[in-house]
């Protein structure tokens, strides 16, 4: 239960922002929910006066639909059985004329809603605005009022339309707003209320703190069943049912659930579910509400799987699944693109970027970082797939170590001006999935790989070999990909290989590894042919076309590439002398026994990338070398003429 205690503490640490809405990048709102409350997406907003008379009604915009609603344990766990929310709910519960417009329903949802709302208003913790809502809904005319105001729409039989079908009588041809915000038919619309009282600054009941506190105090009266809380160790009212809607408003999965006393949930080990785990109502509410808030605030969701990182001191922490570019952004991007800089300089830059996350206040208290991964195998059950609680400094050190070791030069990220820019660092785990399995890989595979990579980053375990091999195989098949996709795959694969080999991005002229040298030769052949073809010709070079075969059988394939290279060497004439001398220089480092068909390791990709990058980025040096070779040839010719 450490995770629940951690979340409950996070809730207490940020109690000042409870009930305050924040806005996501996509425009949707979210908030840290008070206890005994949950969130729902509202479709209709009804405004009342202090006496309970309707003033107006509107369809709620999608981005403004998030609504904090009072909630009981039974309502939070409702499925097919009609259990009303205490204040805001669907038409089936709040509309007394629902059966007249939609037909018969199971049970007595409207009567149950009225009885619960009336009990609240008759308690010592009643609220005048809630009484206004009770006065209005007791009239049983909600749907009729909404139809009259054009919010809901009926057919010729005075029944709510299941769906909108434009007719010839519809002169404007405009689809009503209600059909744009609700996925089901109109009968499933969720209604929230606002009470306009002169002098009251807040009319929206879902944002009125006094209404929220009124319900919390009212509901606490009904919590009489107490037991030892497994989280706090105190004797407190316990929760028999726990919150759902953790990942989003439509999520029915629960982290704590044991409602199957005749199945295999806990039978054979415990007599009752409470013997397995008894969690107090307050801790359950705080922990689940804090988790919802953190997911909305900074969680990453892939195909239902949630990746979440937060700190006890500062919520925002560098996320393990992000790339190095996200650490510093555009402000310093130019200072991180020099492939000739030493690894020590690069490490200092990473440490400087990480340093901003370290706590510089009271060092006597313990500061921790929590990493959590959530996923649901079924619609009703959710599990914690990965959970770690680390000292903040230890976590930041491991993040820094990952970015310092699994790094390469990448050119696929865009800056603030939406232009591609280069950066040196570690790739994002999502991009590693694309490199290993392709851009069209399913989200299921992506989230699985991202989860497998977490221990490699947090626990500093080796990268699984199957991921590296798959990435090497795809990087060795450039013909099967678009150029941009191959370049991205190549640089990410080099980062994965470099994590184990420890080479730098800059060309290593002292390396004598067979695979690295063969990779250098392949790069020289590629640049030579590309230079001969010119900028107008876009077809792949022989080095690129034979790359896969070269990786499997380098000895035999190199002889083919070299023979196909001769026409381009002849076309370039003296312009090819620099490349020819470079090929001779690299080839001389290979031993006779290295010229075999033994498959190359992934290290050949590092040699290929570094050599090609060096040739393209040191054109001035190359031109100077070519000029020196030509001068040397002229001197030799003059000496021969003198003789």
Secondary structure, 3 states (H helix, E strand, C coil): CHHHHHHHHHHHHCHHHECCEEECCCCCEEEECCCCEEEEECCEEEEEECCCCEEEEEECCHHHCEEEEECCHHHHCCCCCCCCCCCCEEHHHHCCCHHHHHCCCCCCHHHHHHHHHHHHHCCCCCCHHHHHHHHHHCCCCHHHHHHHCCCCCECCCCCECCCCCCCCCCCCCCCCCHHHHCCCCHHHCEEEEEEECCCCCCCEHHHCHHHHHHHHHHHHCCCCCEEECCCCCCEEEECCCCCCCCCCCCCCCECCCCCCCCCCCCCCCCCCHHHHCCCEHHHHHHHHHHHHHHHHHHCEEECCEEEEEEECCCCCCCCCCCCCHHHHCCCCHHHHCCCCCCHHHHHHHHHHHHHCCCCCCCCCCCCEEEEEEEECCCCCECEEEEEEEEEHHHHHHHHHHHHHHCCEEEEEEECCCCCEEEEEECCCHHHHHHHHHCCCCCHHHHHHHHHHHHHHHHCCCCCCHHHHHHHHHHHCCHHHCCHHHHHHHHHHHHHHHHHHHCCCCCCCCCCCCHHHHHHHHHHHHHHHHHHHHCCCCCCCCHHHHCHHHHHHCHHHHHHHHHHHHHHHHHHHHHHHHHHHHHHHHHHHCCCHHHCCCCCCCCHHHHHHHHHHHHHHHCHHHHHHHHHHHHHHHHHHHHHHHHC
